[in-house]
Amino acid sequence: MTKQILLIDTVHPVLTKKLENAGFVIIDKTKADKQEIINIINDYQGVVLRSRITFNKDIIDKAQNLEFIARVGAGMESIDTEYAKSKGIICLNSPEGNRDAVAEHCLGMLLSLSNNIIRANRQVKQGQWLREENRGFEIKDKTIAIIGYGNMGSAFAERLRGFGCEILAYDKYKTNFGNDYVAECNMDKIFNECDILSLHVPLTEETSFLVDTHYINNFKKDIVLINSSRGQVVKTTDLLNGLEKGKIKAACLDVLEYEDTSFEYTKKLTDIPEFKELSAMENVIMSPHIAGWTVESKFKLADILADKIIAQIKP
Protein backbone atom coordinates (compact mmCIF):
# COMPACT_ATOMS: atom_id res chain seq x y z
CA MET A 1 0.00 0.00 0.00
CA THR A 2 1.30 3.43 -0.95
CA LYS A 3 2.25 5.51 2.08
CA GLN A 4 0.30 8.65 2.79
CA ILE A 5 1.92 11.81 4.14
CA LEU A 6 -0.10 14.44 5.98
CA LEU A 7 0.97 17.99 5.11
CA ILE A 8 0.04 20.25 8.03
CA ASP A 9 1.80 23.52 7.12
CA THR A 10 2.38 25.33 3.84
CA VAL A 11 5.83 24.65 2.39
CA HIS A 12 7.63 25.20 -0.89
CA PRO A 13 5.99 23.03 -3.59
CA VAL A 14 9.31 21.32 -4.35
CA LEU A 15 8.70 19.07 -1.33
CA THR A 16 5.33 17.83 -2.59
CA LYS A 17 6.66 17.39 -6.12
CA LYS A 18 9.69 15.36 -5.01
CA LEU A 19 7.72 13.14 -2.65
CA GLU A 20 4.96 12.46 -5.18
CA ASN A 21 7.56 11.64 -7.82
CA ALA A 22 9.10 9.19 -5.35
CA GLY A 23 5.75 7.41 -4.96
CA PHE A 24 4.23 8.94 -1.82
CA VAL A 25 0.69 10.29 -1.62
CA ILE A 26 0.51 13.80 -0.13
CA ILE A 27 -2.70 14.95 1.55
CA ASP A 28 -2.94 18.71 2.07
CA LYS A 29 -4.44 19.56 5.45
CA THR A 30 -2.82 22.94 5.85
CA LYS A 31 -6.18 24.50 6.76
CA ALA A 32 -7.26 21.78 9.19
CA ASP A 33 -7.41 22.61 12.90
CA LYS A 34 -5.78 20.56 15.62
CA GLN A 35 -8.87 18.47 16.38
CA GLU A 36 -9.28 17.46 12.75
CA ILE A 37 -5.61 16.47 12.62
CA ILE A 38 -6.08 14.34 15.75
CA ASN A 39 -9.16 12.68 14.22
CA ILE A 40 -7.37 11.60 11.04
CA ILE A 41 -3.75 11.14 12.11
CA ASN A 42 -4.08 7.36 12.42
CA ASP A 43 -4.56 7.09 8.65
CA TYR A 44 -1.09 8.39 7.85
CA GLN A 45 2.42 6.99 7.75
CA GLY A 46 4.15 10.38 7.68
CA VAL A 47 3.66 13.99 8.76
CA VAL A 48 5.32 17.13 7.41
CA LEU A 49 4.94 20.26 9.52
CA ARG A 50 6.53 23.51 10.62
CA SER A 51 5.24 24.77 13.97
CA ARG A 52 1.49 25.39 13.66
CA ILE A 53 0.57 22.31 15.71
CA THR A 54 2.63 20.81 18.52
CA PHE A 55 3.11 17.08 18.18
CA ASN A 56 3.00 16.00 21.81
CA LYS A 57 2.53 12.61 23.46
CA ASP A 58 -1.27 12.70 23.11
CA ILE A 59 -1.21 13.18 19.34
CA ILE A 60 1.61 10.69 18.85
CA ASP A 61 -0.36 8.05 20.79
CA LYS A 62 -3.22 8.42 18.31
CA ALA A 63 -0.88 7.97 15.35
CA GLN A 64 -0.61 4.18 15.41
CA ASN A 65 0.68 3.92 11.83
CA LEU A 66 3.10 6.85 11.87
CA GLU A 67 6.63 6.11 10.65
CA PHE A 68 8.09 9.61 10.58
CA ILE A 69 7.56 13.24 11.57
CA ALA A 70 9.43 15.75 9.42
CA ARG A 71 9.83 19.43 10.29
CA VAL A 72 10.56 21.99 7.61
CA GLY A 73 13.07 23.95 9.67
CA ALA A 74 15.70 23.56 12.34
CA GLY A 75 14.28 23.61 15.87
CA MET A 76 12.38 20.54 17.02
CA GLU A 77 10.71 21.88 20.18
CA SER A 78 7.26 21.53 18.60
CA ILE A 79 7.74 17.74 18.52
CA ASP A 80 8.17 15.42 21.51
CA THR A 81 11.09 13.78 19.75
CA GLU A 82 12.11 11.49 22.60
CA TYR A 83 8.63 10.04 22.91
CA ALA A 84 8.30 9.71 19.15
CA LYS A 85 11.59 7.83 18.93
CA SER A 86 10.49 5.53 21.77
CA LYS A 87 7.53 4.57 19.55
CA GLY A 88 9.84 3.83 16.62
CA ILE A 89 8.97 7.05 14.79
CA ILE A 90 11.80 8.71 12.86
CA CYS A 91 12.13 12.48 13.41
CA LEU A 92 13.65 14.59 10.63
CA ASN A 93 14.41 18.28 10.13
CA SER A 94 16.36 20.46 7.68
CA PRO A 95 18.59 22.98 9.50
CA GLU A 96 20.96 22.99 6.53
CA GLY A 97 18.28 24.84 4.57
CA ASN A 98 18.33 28.16 6.41
CA ARG A 99 21.83 28.22 7.93
CA ASP A 100 23.06 30.74 5.36
CA ALA A 101 20.03 32.99 5.77
CA VAL A 102 20.43 33.07 9.56
CA ALA A 103 24.16 33.77 9.31
CA GLU A 104 23.66 36.66 6.90
CA HIS A 105 20.85 38.13 8.99
CA CYS A 106 22.94 38.03 12.18
CA LEU A 107 25.80 39.75 10.40
CA GLY A 108 23.43 42.32 8.94
CA MET A 109 21.94 43.11 12.35
CA LEU A 110 25.40 43.42 13.91
CA LEU A 111 26.64 45.76 11.17
CA SER A 112 23.46 47.83 11.36
CA LEU A 113 23.90 48.16 15.12
CA SER A 114 27.63 48.84 15.13
CA ASN A 115 27.30 51.59 12.51
CA ASN A 116 23.99 53.06 13.75
CA ILE A 117 22.56 52.52 10.27
CA ILE A 118 18.90 52.22 11.28
CA ARG A 119 18.94 55.32 13.46
CA ALA A 120 21.02 57.34 10.99
CA ASN A 121 18.73 56.40 8.11
CA ARG A 122 15.72 57.59 10.06
CA GLN A 123 17.41 60.85 11.04
CA VAL A 124 18.60 61.69 7.52
CA LYS A 125 15.11 61.07 6.14
CA GLN A 126 13.87 63.54 8.75
CA GLY A 127 16.40 66.11 7.54
CA GLN A 128 18.90 65.60 10.38
CA TRP A 129 22.60 65.36 9.52
CA LEU A 130 24.21 64.04 12.72
CA ARG A 131 27.69 62.65 12.17
CA GLU A 132 29.42 62.65 15.54
CA GLU A 133 26.27 61.38 17.25
CA ASN A 134 26.36 58.34 14.98
CA ARG A 135 30.01 57.39 15.33
CA GLY A 136 30.04 53.59 15.39
CA PHE A 137 32.43 50.81 16.35
CA GLU A 138 34.31 48.25 14.27
CA ILE A 139 34.05 44.46 14.42
CA LYS A 140 37.77 44.14 13.67
CA ASP A 141 39.80 43.06 16.71
CA LYS A 142 36.68 42.30 18.75
CA THR A 143 36.18 38.87 20.34
CA ILE A 144 32.94 37.32 19.12
CA ALA A 145 31.63 34.28 21.01
CA ILE A 146 29.21 31.80 19.48
CA ILE A 147 27.13 29.59 21.78
CA GLY A 148 26.00 26.49 19.90
CA TYR A 149 28.14 25.40 16.96
CA GLY A 150 25.69 23.58 14.75
CA ASN A 151 24.51 24.66 11.31
CA MET A 152 23.65 28.24 12.30
CA GLY A 153 26.60 28.91 14.60
CA SER A 154 29.16 27.53 12.16
CA ALA A 155 27.62 29.45 9.24
CA PHE A 156 27.82 32.69 11.24
CA ALA A 157 31.47 31.97 12.04
CA GLU A 158 32.16 31.50 8.32
CA ARG A 159 30.68 34.93 7.56
CA LEU A 160 32.90 36.56 10.21
CA ARG A 161 36.16 35.17 8.79
CA GLY A 162 37.08 38.28 6.82
CA PHE A 163 36.44 40.80 9.59
CA GLY A 164 39.70 40.37 11.49
CA CYS A 165 37.96 39.42 14.73
CA GLU A 166 38.71 36.60 17.14
CA ILE A 167 35.98 33.96 17.03
CA LEU A 168 35.36 31.73 20.04
CA ALA A 169 32.80 28.92 20.09
CA TYR A 170 31.28 26.73 22.78
CA ASP A 171 29.00 23.76 22.24
CA LYS A 172 28.15 21.49 25.15
CA TYR A 173 27.48 18.55 22.83
CA LYS A 174 30.29 18.91 20.29
CA THR A 175 34.08 18.69 20.48
CA ASN A 176 37.04 18.92 18.12
CA PHE A 177 35.34 21.40 15.81
CA GLY A 178 37.92 24.17 16.07
CA ASN A 179 39.71 25.23 12.90
CA ASP A 180 41.96 27.97 11.56
CA TYR A 181 39.40 30.69 12.23
CA VAL A 182 37.34 29.39 15.18
CA ALA A 183 38.76 28.58 18.61
CA GLU A 184 36.83 25.89 20.46
CA CYS A 185 36.77 26.88 24.11
CA ASN A 186 34.98 26.61 27.46
CA MET A 187 32.55 29.12 28.93
CA ASP A 188 35.16 30.55 31.33
CA LYS A 189 37.17 31.86 28.38
CA ILE A 190 34.03 33.32 26.81
CA PHE A 191 33.00 34.99 30.07
CA ASN A 192 36.46 36.52 30.38
CA GLU A 193 37.12 37.67 26.82
CA CYS A 194 33.84 38.10 24.92
CA ASP A 195 32.85 41.46 23.39
CA ILE A 196 29.94 40.20 21.25
CA LEU A 197 27.83 37.14 22.09
CA SER A 198 25.70 35.31 19.50
CA LEU A 199 23.23 32.59 20.53
CA HIS A 200 22.61 29.61 18.25
CA VAL A 201 21.09 27.00 20.57
CA PRO A 202 17.82 25.06 20.35
CA LEU A 203 15.09 25.68 22.91
CA THR A 204 15.24 22.89 25.48
CA GLU A 205 14.81 22.59 29.23
CA GLU A 206 18.54 23.34 29.49
CA THR A 207 18.45 26.50 27.40
CA SER A 208 15.11 27.94 28.56
CA PHE A 209 16.02 31.35 30.02
CA LEU A 210 19.69 30.45 29.79
CA VAL A 211 20.54 34.13 29.55
CA ASP A 212 19.42 35.61 32.85
CA THR A 213 20.97 38.07 35.30
CA HIS A 214 23.37 35.47 36.72
CA TYR A 215 24.55 34.52 33.23
CA ILE A 216 24.94 38.15 32.15
CA ASN A 217 26.91 39.07 35.26
CA ASN A 218 29.47 36.36 34.51
CA PHE A 219 30.88 38.44 31.64
CA LYS A 220 33.97 40.42 32.52
CA LYS A 221 33.30 42.98 29.78
CA ASP A 222 30.10 44.74 28.83
CA ILE A 223 28.80 42.85 25.80
CA VAL A 224 26.66 43.12 22.69
CA LEU A 225 24.05 40.33 22.55
CA ILE A 226 22.69 38.74 19.35
CA ASN A 227 19.78 36.31 19.64
CA SER A 228 18.49 34.56 16.52
CA SER A 229 17.77 31.22 18.23
CA ARG A 230 14.57 31.24 20.28
CA GLY A 231 13.03 34.07 22.28
CA GLN A 232 12.72 32.09 25.48
CA VAL A 233 16.47 31.48 25.61
CA VAL A 234 16.74 35.05 26.95
CA LYS A 235 14.80 36.27 29.98
CA THR A 236 13.48 39.64 28.86
CA THR A 237 13.29 41.27 32.29
CA ASP A 238 16.92 40.33 32.97
CA LEU A 239 17.96 41.52 29.51
CA LEU A 240 16.38 44.89 30.28
CA ASN A 241 18.15 45.02 33.61
CA GLY A 242 21.45 44.28 31.87
CA LEU A 243 20.81 47.01 29.28
CA GLU A 244 19.88 49.55 31.93
CA LYS A 245 23.00 48.80 33.97
CA GLY A 246 25.27 48.75 30.93
CA LYS A 247 26.33 45.12 31.30
CA ILE A 248 24.71 44.64 27.92
CA LYS A 249 25.82 47.51 25.69
CA ALA A 250 23.38 46.71 22.91
CA ALA A 251 21.20 43.89 21.58
CA CYS A 252 20.14 42.46 18.22
CA LEU A 253 16.96 40.42 18.67
CA ASP A 254 15.33 38.45 15.87
CA VAL A 255 13.26 36.48 18.38
CA LEU A 256 11.26 37.47 21.46
CA GLU A 257 10.10 35.66 24.58
CA TYR A 258 6.50 36.55 23.74
CA GLU A 259 6.19 34.56 20.50
CA ASP A 260 3.53 31.90 20.12
CA THR A 261 4.83 28.38 19.50
CA SER A 262 3.85 28.72 15.83
CA PHE A 263 6.10 31.84 15.53
CA GLU A 264 3.42 33.37 13.32
CA TYR A 265 2.27 35.88 15.92
CA THR A 266 2.99 37.11 19.42
CA LYS A 267 1.04 38.42 22.32
CA LYS A 268 0.02 42.04 21.70
CA LEU A 269 3.46 43.54 22.05
CA THR A 270 2.32 47.06 22.81
CA ASP A 271 0.55 45.75 25.93
CA ILE A 272 3.78 44.34 27.38
CA PRO A 273 5.69 46.84 29.56
CA GLU A 274 9.06 45.15 28.97
CA PHE A 275 8.59 45.32 25.20
CA LYS A 276 7.75 49.02 25.42
CA GLU A 277 11.03 49.58 27.24
CA LEU A 278 13.01 47.56 24.70
CA SER A 279 11.43 49.32 21.73
CA ALA A 280 12.34 52.72 23.17
CA MET A 281 16.05 51.88 23.33
CA GLU A 282 18.20 53.08 20.44
CA ASN A 283 20.80 50.40 21.24
CA VAL A 284 18.29 47.58 20.62
CA ILE A 285 17.29 46.48 17.12
CA MET A 286 14.63 43.86 16.49
CA SER A 287 13.14 41.84 13.64
CA PRO A 288 10.10 39.48 13.60
CA HIS A 289 11.78 36.04 13.58
CA ILE A 290 12.90 36.36 9.95
CA ALA A 291 16.59 35.47 10.21
CA GLY A 292 16.01 32.22 8.35
CA TRP A 293 13.19 33.60 6.21
CA THR A 294 14.52 34.14 2.69
CA VAL A 295 13.32 33.16 -0.76
CA GLU A 296 16.27 30.79 -1.04
CA SER A 297 15.83 29.22 2.39
CA LYS A 298 12.15 28.48 1.74
CA PHE A 299 13.20 26.32 -1.20
CA LYS A 300 16.22 24.72 0.48
CA LEU A 301 14.37 23.81 3.68
CA ALA A 302 11.74 21.89 1.71
CA ASP A 303 14.14 20.44 -0.86
CA ILE A 304 16.58 19.07 1.72
CA LEU A 305 13.79 17.63 3.86
CA ALA A 306 12.23 15.87 0.89
CA ASP A 307 15.58 14.25 0.11
CA LYS A 308 15.94 13.07 3.71
CA ILE A 309 12.45 11.52 3.68
CA ILE A 310 13.10 9.75 0.39
CA ALA A 311 16.46 8.46 1.66
CA GLN A 312 15.06 7.02 4.90
CA ILE A 313 11.47 6.01 4.17
CA LYS A 314 10.25 3.61 1.50
CA PRO A 315 7.04 4.71 -0.30
N, C-alpha and C positions, 0 to 999 in steps of 0.2 A: 504493500500500500504506500502510495506517495505521501511523504511527510508534509504536514501543513505547518506554516509559520504564521503566527499572529503578529501583525504589525500594529503597535500601540501608539507610536509617535510618528509624526511626519519626518521623513529623511530624504536625502538626495535619491532620485529615482535609479541611480546606478546600482544601488543595493538590490532593489526589487528585480531589475533586469538581470543582474548576474545570478541571483538565486533561482529565478524562474528558468533561466537558460541551463542551470545545473540540474533542474528537475524537481525543485521544490514548488509547492503551491503557497502563494502569499495571500493572506486574507487581511484586507485593510479594515482595521477597527480604530482608526485614529480619532474618530469622533465618539467612540463608545465611552461611557462613564465606568467608574471602578466596579460597580455592581454587575454591569453587563459583562465586563471582563471576567469577573469571578464566576459568573454563571456559565461561561463557555470555555474557560481555560482548559478543562479536562479533555477537550477535543483536539488539542494541539500538541505537537512534538517540539516546537520551538517558539520563542518569543523574542522580538526585537523591540527595544524601547530606548527612550532617553531618560527622562526623569518625571514624566507626568504622573505616573502611578508607582508607588513604592511596592516592590515585590518582597513582602515579609513572609513570615512563617505560615500565616493563615492562608495566603493565596497559594503559596508553594504546596501546601498540603492538599489543596483542591486540584492541583495539576498532576494527576496520577500518570499521565503519559509524557510529561515534559522531559526532553533530553538536553535542552540548552536554553540559557537566557543570555541574550547578547545586547550589550549597551553601546549605542552609538555615542562614544565619548570616552572620557578617561576615568573619572571618579566612579566608584561602585557603591557608594553609600546608600543608594536607592534600592539595593538588592541585598537580601540577607545571604551573602555568598557562602558563609560557613554552613548554614543550614541547607542551602541548595546542594552544595557539594556532598553533604552527608546523605542526601537522597539520590546521589549519583547523577546530579544535573551539572553539566558543564557550564561555567560562567565565562563569557568572553567580553572584551572591550577593545577600543581602538585608540589608545592614547598617542600612537604614532601620527594620527591624522591631524591633530591640532597643535603639536609641539612647536612647530615653526611659527604659527600664528601667535601663540602665547608668548614665545620668546621675543618676537618683534614688538608686541604690544607692551611688554614690560620695559623694553629698551626705550620705546617711544614715550611712555609715561615718565621714565626717569629723566630723559633728555628734556622733556617739556617742563618738568619740575626744576631741574638744575639750572635751566636757562630762563625761567619765568615766562615761557612762551605763551601760555594761556592768559596769564594776567596782562602781559605786554600787548598781546593781540587785542584784548578787550579795551585797553587804555588808548591805543592808537586809533581804534575805530571810533572812540569817543573824543578824538582830537587831542589827546594828551601825549606828550612826547617826553617820557621820563626815562632817562638813560641810567643815571647813577642809582636810582631806586630799583632798577631791574638788573643790577650786576649779579651774575650767576656764579656757579662754581663748576669746576671741571671734574670729570670722572677719572681722568688720568691721575695715577699715583694713589687713588683711593683703594681701600680694601673692601671688596664686595663679597659678602658671605651668602651662600646659597644653602638653604635647608631643604633637603629632599633632592636627591640627584638621580631622578628617573628621566623620563622623556622630556618633561618641561624644564627641569632644572639644568639638565645637560645642554639642552638647546639654548637656554639663556646664556650659559657659560660660553658657548660657541660664538654667540653674537658679541660678547664682551671682549673677545680675543684681541681685537685691534685697538682697544682704547687705552692700553698701557696701564691697566689697573691690576692689582693683585686679586686673584679669585680663590676664595676658600670654599670648600663644600663639606657638608656633613650629611650623612645618611645613616640612620640607625640600622638599616637592614641591608646595606651594601658595603663592601670593602674592595680595596685594590682597584679603584676606579680613577685614581689620580693620573694626570698626564702632564705634558709639557706646559700646559697653561692653567690647569686646575690643581690646587693642593688639597688633597684629602686630609681632613683634620678632625679633631674633637671639638666639643662645644666650648671648652675652656679657652682654646685659641681664638675662636670666634668671639666670645664674650670680651676678650682682651684687646682684639685688634680691629674688629669690624667697624666700618664707616657706614656701609649701606647693606641692609639685610633684605633678602628676597625669599619669600616662602613658596615652596613648591611641594607641599605635602598633601596627602589625601585626608579627608575628614574621617577620623576614627575616634574611639574612646580616648586613645592616647593623645590625639592632637586637638581635641575639642577644647577651646580656650587655652591652647598652648601658650599664646602670647598674652600674658597678664602682667600685673604690676611686678610680681616677683621676677618673672622672666626679663622684663624690660630693665629692671634695676641691676641685673647681672652684667649689663654692658658697661665697659669702662668708659667708652666714648658716648657722646650723644649721636644717635644714629638716624638715618633715613630708612623708613620701612616701606617695602613693596609687598602687597598681598594680592596674588592672582590665583590663589588656591581655592579656599572656601572661606566664606565670611565668618563662620563660627570658629575658625582657628584663632581669631583675634577677639579678645573681649573688648567691646567698644568703650565701655566706661573706663577701663584701664588704659586704653589707647589715648583717650581724651586727657586723662590725668598725665600721661607721659608727654603729650604735646604741650599741655599747659605748663608743665614743669621744665620743659626743654630737653628731657631725656630722649624724646623723639623730636628731631629737628623738623621733619616733614614726613608726609605719607602719600603713597600712591596706592589707591584702593580700587581694584576692579570688582571686588566682591564685598558684600556687607552682611553682617550678622543677621539682618532682618529679612533676608530672602526666604521665600517659600521653597520647599524641597524641589519643586519643579524648576526653579530659577526663572520662571517666566514673569513673576511679579513679586512684590514685597508688601509688607505692611505699609500703610500710608505713611510715607517717610516724613512728611511735614508735620505729622502728629507726634513724632518721636523727639524728645528734647535733645538727646545725644546727637541725633542726626543734624538737627538745627545748628548745634555747636560746631560739628565737623564742617558743614557746608559753608559756615561763615569764615572759616580759616583759609587764608591765602596760601598757606603752606601744605594744604591737603588737596589733592586732585583725585577725582573719582570717575569711574565709568561703570555702566550697568551690566557687568558680567559678560563682557564681549571680547575678552582677551583671545579666546580661541574661536572667535565668531567671524571667520572670513569666507569669501566665496570659495577659495581653494580648500579650506579646511572642511567645509560642508561636504564637498566631493570626497576628499581623502578619508574622512571619518567613516563614511558609508562604504566606500570602495574597499578599504582595508578590512573592515568588519565582514563584509561579504566573502572576501577571500579566506578569512579565518574560519567562517562557518563551513564553507565548501571543503576546506582542508580537513576539518575535524568531524563533520557530520555527513553521513551518507543519506542521500535523498530517499 
